[in-house]
Amino acid sequence: MTTLKPGSMLLGTTRPAEMRAWYIKALAPEFTGEGAIDLDGFLLVIDGRDDVEAKNNDPARAIINFHVEDFDAMEAQLNAAGVEWITIEDREKGKFGTFADPDGNYLQIIEWK
């Protein structure tokens, strides 16, 4: 049997232009072009939808994790982009920072020990 490898994620929103701009500014500031946002080989597709709420009422249900080698540098980049931090914690297994996009979806950066 073959193990599937994730290649992309569809993010539905009521405001696709704003979300796209936010994701590029926060996560891929060097990205240019149209279509899916390339996050180092993982594609983020942002789609305008009328079947979703403007705010995610259950943002901890699914969290995108980004593994980083330098937490402090990535925290500074995200601060410069104006992200809304939910929590930053030193845990036994590493340092975790949870933040939210404009629709309230949670994302995390993790520097593993």
C-alpha positions, 0 to 999 in steps of 0.5 A, spaced: 500 500 500 502 507 498 502 512 504 499 518 501 503 525 502 499 531 503 500 536 497 495 542 498 490 545 502 483 548 500 482 554 505 475 556 504 473 564 506 468 569 505 474 574 503 479 571 499 483 577 497 484 579 504 486 572 506 490 571 500 494 577 502 495 576 509 497 569 508 503 571 503 505 577 508 505 572 514 508 566 511 510 567 504 513 574 503 517 572 497 511 569 493 509 572 487 504 570 482 497 567 482 494 561 484 496 557 490 501 559 495 507 555 495 509 554 502 515 550 500 512 545 496 505 545 500 500 549 496 495 553 500 489 554 495 484 560 498 477 560 495 472 564 496 466 561 499 458 562 500 457 556 504 462 558 510 461 563 516 466 569 516 469 567 522 471 560 524 467 558 531 471 552 532 478 554 530 482 549 534 479 543 530 484 543 525 491 547 526 496 547 521 503 546 524 509 549 521 516 546 524 521 551 524 529 551 526 529 558 529 523 560 533 525 567 535 526 569 528 520 566 525 516 569 531 519 576 529 517 575 522 510 574 524 510 580 529 512 584 523 506 581 519 501 583 525 499 576 527 494 575 533 498 570 537 493 566 541 499 563 546 506 562 546 509 556 550 515 552 552 513 545 553 517 539 554 518 537 547 519 544 544 517 551 543 510 552 540 506 559 538 499 559 536 496 564 532 490 566 528 489 568 521 483 573 519 478 568 519 480 566 526 483 559 524 489 557 528 496 556 525 502 554 529 510 554 529 513 549 533 521 548 534 522 541 537 527 540 542 
